[in-house]
Amino acid sequence: MTDHADHTDPRWTTRPETPADRAAVHGVNTAAFPTRAEADLVDALRADPEAWLPELSYVAEAPDRSLAAYALLTRCRVDDAPALALAPVATVPAYQRQGAGLAVVRAVLDAARVRGEALVLVLGHPEYYPRFGFGPASRYGIRPGFEVPDEAMMALVLDDSVPVPAGLIRYPAAFGV
């Protein structure tokens, strides 16, 4: 057992996305958000070889093997230092508030740790992401190049043996920021 085994939820099987999952991933993102913007963002990131890390595109399967949730980490930078951006995180409405989103986020963060990644950034709900260890990015001198509430821009240090870079977040072009 790994030290993260206590985080697993037996209802959800989490795994890296496969090529056969692409249409279903698009469907999860389309179902979870009011517009297709997030689904289109995933497609654009998938086409960016600088940003796309195929082993960090994760799905959670429902008991019927359909996709219930999705979480994506892509390469971004803090000034010139490598980091990861967590976006989007999506759960099909029928499975929201049942642990699928938690399971897929935990799984993709664990996969990033195993890969040796040091830092993950997320622009998200300040009441949701701290449960994974995220805190204000400003605490590390990390800031986005656009205005957001300080508590919504968060950072998670995965490897505290690596110095945390300070500076401006540089997202992949697909983010449009």
Secondary structure, DSSP 8 states (H G I E B T S, - for coil): --TTGGG--TT-EEEE--GGGHHHHHHHHHHHSSSSHHHHHHHHHHT-TTT--GGGEEEEE-TTSSEEEEEEEEEEEETTEEEEEEEEEEE-GGGTTTTHHHHHHHHHHHHHHHHT--EEEEE--TTTGGGGT-EEGGGGTEE-SS---GGGEEEEES-TTS----EEEE--GGG--
